[in-house]
Amino acid sequence: MELKPDFNRFLAAVRHKEADRVPLGEILVDYSIQGRFLGRTVTSDDLAGQVEFWAKAGYDYVPITVSMMSPGKVTEESRITRVLKEMVLREKPGTTDPKAWNLEFTSFIHERSDLDKFPWEAAADIDFSQLHAVKDLLPAGMKVIAVSGKIFTLTWMLMGFNNFALKLVLDEPLVAEVFERVASIQFKALEAIFSMDHVAGVWVVDDVAFGTGPMISPSAFKKHVFSWYKKVGDRCHDNNRIFLMHSDGDLSTLLDDLIAMGLDVIQPIDPSCMDIAKVKKQWGDRICLVGNVSNELLRSASTAEIAARVRELLRDVAPGGGFALGSGNSVPNWAKFENYMAMRETCLKEGSYPIRR
Amino acid sequence: MGDHLETIKNAVIGGKHGEIKSMVQSAISAGLDPDTVINEALIPAMDVVGKDFASGKIFVPEMLVSAVTMKAGVDILKPLLAGGQSQSRGTVIMATVKGDLHDIGKNLVTMMLEGAGFKVIDLGVDLSVEKLIDQVKATRPDILGLSALLTTTMPEIQNVIRELKAQGLRDKVKVMVGGAPVDRRFAEKIGADGYGANAAEAVQLARRFVGDKA
């Protein structure tokens, strides 16, 4: 079956309409899975391979990460890492452990005096080259969603989680200032993103909850995080783009606020702690849901069990639009390939609108 | 006397980090025994904090501030206790298993356990089975707390329990487990002694293990 990407299909779901079929939705599919699907190696630099995978596998967009200090992309070669290495070696000569200058392992802003020592200019050095380069590779109908705009996680990573949490109570102005500096960099990136017509939306990947509930109080989220995301949402909508978010954890007490800040799409409705059918009933007319075949199922279930779960989701969540089907987080390298295939194939075969109940 | 204890307890619950030292010093000046301050004000305060956290009334930042407030109080009292040492409720080794670099949950449990009067040896993240076994042999803890955030690293918890059995250490230490993908069923399946869904539950579990009925 040849699948033709059509971003209007995904957009219809976002607008709570039924297109020809339920769209597929993921924020990330591991390159090993992409490679196995195509029958050849796909790497992070192989943009053509990535576009080919997302189009042939049945998706209507390709996600491209373009963000400040993207976790997983902070490498030894990154400018921020080089600058931090110089800083660390200046302050602690003889340091040899590379984790000492890697933002994913070490926090740098503990006190107010650290704020101006941090190399913000280097942190703001965002590479847009893949986002530009992908334009000429897109098949007709396919768009790009920029994975960008993370604010909460970057702020606590810069401060270290314990220190961030303590300072949120004991030195709130310092935390507010780190939020502002991170947000300012992310906003600047948005301007560049919106200048590209092939980019149809911004997908913020920012975990704001544990399995038991919000990581900080809903009021602190509103004051320090969602106020910034409201501005991201406004800018997306002013520029005719959609605003999507990924967060793990139980979002039940945050969803009203997330919707109020202008979020169009929430993914993945963490299946370990939320029931997507209940979420659909309570919030489904106000926000589009993407998900949520659990990753544990993708790892350990049979293909028949995967197909059964997809049918449940099609029956309970797909009617009326406002839904795209995908994993319960992302598709990691440890997902069984046959289960990933069963998930998408069941949706493609049985997800035509109107859904037969 | 009771006023001092109530004031200290409320200060910990409310995270009055800047005021706790003078409050504790006032209580001692008024003739209160350091053990009484710990057992009747500081530890009961953290019980309230744990319950408030478990019920969603407060969140991680507020809980952490209460924990450091309590610690500031304990630091004043420690030199005044007999032998200069607070009598701990028991010793706990905390660690995230091999392959897992996530430590938010483990750190929360660590702080809550310290707040509840346990001596905690935090071994950090990415701990191999061998290193964990060596530490259990060296420190003979009452409890071993193991955390995993990833589905892929969960089996490491089972490997640690297997090795404890192989080395004849299993009946000498209670094993409690936690982390996002871990649940009670998994804990039972791998032969752990208990599972904590959150930091407050972990503390309750630890207290049960050392025979504390509170």
Interface residues (C-beta under 8 A of the other chain):
Chain A: F105 F161 N162 A165 L166 L168 V169 L170 F210 G211 T212 G213 P214 M215 I216 S217 A220 D248 T253 S272 N295 E296 R299 W334
Chain B: G15 H17 G56 I58 F59 V60 P61 E62 L64 V65 V68 L101 I104 G105 N107 M111 T151 T152 A180 P181 A197 N198
